[in-house]
Amino acid sequence: MNNNIVEVINLTKQFKNTPVVNDLSFSVSKGEIVGLLGANGAGKTTTMHMMLGLIKPTYGQIKIFGHDLDSQKNKILKRMNFASAYQSLSHNFTVQENLNIFADIYEVEKSKQRIEYLLEIFEVSPLRNKLTGGLSSGEKTRVNLCKALLNSPELLLLDEPTASLDPYIADKTRQILAQMQAENNMTIINTSHNMIDVHELCHRILFMQKGKIVAQGSVGEIMAKFGSESLDEVYISLSTNDSIYIEEVKTLK
Amino acid sequence: MTLRPLRALIYKNSIIWLRSGFRLADFVFFPMVDLAVWGFVTIYISQISHALPSVFIFMLSAIILWTVQFRAQQAICLSFLDDIESHNLLNIFIAPVGVVTHIAACYLVGFLQALFVFILQAVVAYLGYSFSFAVIGLPCTLLFLNLLFMGWSIGLFSTGLLIRFGHTSATLIWVIPFFLQPLSAVFYPVSVLPHWLQIISLCLPPTHVFEGMRQILATGRMDWYHLQWAFLLNVLYMLFASAIFKYLYEEARKHGSLTKYGT
């Protein structure tokens, strides 16, 4: 039986004839935590936004939970969620009001308890009556994560989830995500420039360059393949060396 | 799907008006200022020109009804503008709720706001100028509905521009109604316009609403000809606005505007 939660098939996105994502194919199994890595402009966020239906692919198909995203978007979106360090909830509402609104939009059962639980574990309970617009970026990020976990998603997409968090909260966030993943067998796709996130969370990583996957495997496999002692080294080599890109794309083909 | 998401969106779109002093001022204060200014101007004109007393009620009725269309449009656009300003647009568009539900919530909030301001202005006009909107009678409901529909159409069109072009198009939210106002024969009969402008004016639903309104005030009876045209044109405008919105939404997805302006 096919255990794939996500299937991305020959996905291409061109903006003004410039390919940002280029014939990308990959799949993610149930319960996997996959890191989507790459330098700025590699196509990670565009790929993620296509998986949320926010950007229309030029070519290719995305299947989530076995359904075609284009034709069954709302059915799919009900079972997944997304958080990014670069978004916020409505500034003119308190944290509690924002979460209540999204709990209703996602039709979360026992929403009161769920909100309480999430506010508690992300240590943002004292902020519940504050206007979201007045929060610091780190606080906003944690509230975003609460929103993203409201509907107990089967698939969670995270765009640099710890980018604006201090080391203590970032560590705590990784622990919470790992714990929730283990408890619910949640599938997570995570883009990050923080290699600690990748080391601690990801079962598998996909390295992207110029809209293509140029390397994939577990953290150990990737480091062994490139003869590096750290993921940072691999990251820098792949981001700066075009010959690796050409070689790896050929090999993967 | 239950009504729970729709209820949440209606709540969200209503509350954003109450949380900002500037929006609240825009919502309540400026319609009152409009009413006061136009009321005093028409009193003055009536006094110095010994014009027909009906000029006064024409003007007051026109300003009150015009606000209906303006409010209905603003409610739709500003809900989306607030999400863009808060960087919340992505959360809204990735929620498992169709665009139709978002629009329906905005329409309902637009209706409630238009109704609230309409009643408020009617009460103030009665207390301040002893002008009773009851002179229009029941057809007033049909005039109100036609202006509401037109407000919804303009709102949908402006929102399409907003999600496709972002903040740069926000000015149009305020400009479009004021561009349409002189063409819609709000404060004067369509006959005073040059012939070529009359042709354009008669293609706009509000023109028929205000012509109908003046006829009721002048003769005491409703001319169904104008109302029929207003309804027919409103159906066409609504279909056109829906098609344009759908096109602009798909273009926004194609060009990545939702993510560009939403984060």
Boltz contact constraints between the chains, C-beta under 6 A:
constraints:
  - contact:
      token1: [A, 49]
      token2: [B, 259]
      max_distance: 6.0
  - contact:
      token1: [A, 52]
      token2: [B, 94]
      max_distance: 6.0
  - contact:
      token1: [A, 54]
      token2: [B, 93]
      max_distance: 6.0
  - contact:
      token1: [A, 54]
      token2: [B, 258]
      max_distance: 6.0
  - contact:
      token1: [A, 54]
      token2: [B, 259]
      max_distance: 6.0
  - contact:
      token1: [A, 55]
      token2: [B, 253]
      max_distance: 6.0
  - contact:
      token1: [A, 55]
      token2: [B, 256]
      max_distance: 6.0
  - contact:
      token1: [A, 56]
      token2: [B, 253]
      max_distance: 6.0
  - contact:
      token1: [A, 56]
      token2: [B, 254]
      max_distance: 6.0
  - contact:
      token1: [A, 74]
      token2: [B, 96]
      max_distance: 6.0
  - contact:
      token1: [A, 74]
      token2: [B, 98]
      max_distance: 6.0
  - contact:
      token1: [A, 77]
      token2: [B, 94]
      max_distance: 6.0
  - contact:
      token1: [A, 77]
      token2: [B, 96]
      max_distance: 6.0
  - contact:
      token1: [A, 78]
      token2: [B, 96]
      max_distance: 6.0
  - contact:
      token1: [A, 82]
      token2: [B, 94]
      max_distance: 6.0
  - contact:
      token1: [A, 86]
      token2: [B, 263]
      max_distance: 6.0
  - contact:
      token1: [A, 87]
      token2: [B, 87]
      max_distance: 6.0
  - contact:
      token1: [A, 87]
      token2: [B, 90]
      max_distance: 6.0
  - contact:
      token1: [A, 87]
      token2: [B, 263]
      max_distance: 6.0
  - contact:
      token1: [A, 88]
      token2: [B, 86]
      max_distance: 6.0
  - contact:
      token1: [A, 88]
      token2: [B, 87]
      max_distance: 6.0
  - contact:
      token1: [A, 89]
      token2: [B, 88]
      max_distance: 6.0
  - contact:
      token1: [A, 90]
      token2: [B, 86]
      max_distance: 6.0
  - contact:
      token1: [A, 90]
      token2: [B, 88]
      max_distance: 6.0
  - contact:
      token1: [A, 91]
      token2: [B, 86]
      max_distance: 6.0
  - contact:
      token1: [A, 92]
      token2: [B, 16]
      max_distance: 6.0
  - contact:
      token1: [A, 92]
      token2: [B, 19]
      max_distance: 6.0
  - contact:
      token1: [A, 101]
      token2: [B, 8]
      max_distance: 6.0
  - contact:
      token1: [A, 101]
      token2: [B, 12]
      max_distance: 6.0
  - contact:
      token1: [A, 104]
      token2: [B, 4]
      max_distance: 6.0
  - contact:
      token1: [A, 104]
      token2: [B, 8]
      max_distance: 6.0
  - contact:
      token1: [A, 105]
      token2: [B, 5]
      max_distance: 6.0
  - contact:
      token1: [A, 105]
      token2: [B, 8]
      max_distance: 6.0
  - contact:
      token1: [A, 105]
      token2: [B, 95]
      max_distance: 6.0
  - contact:
      token1: [A, 105]
      token2: [B, 97]
      max_distance: 6.0
  - contact:
      token1: [A, 107]
      token2: [B, 4]
      max_distance: 6.0
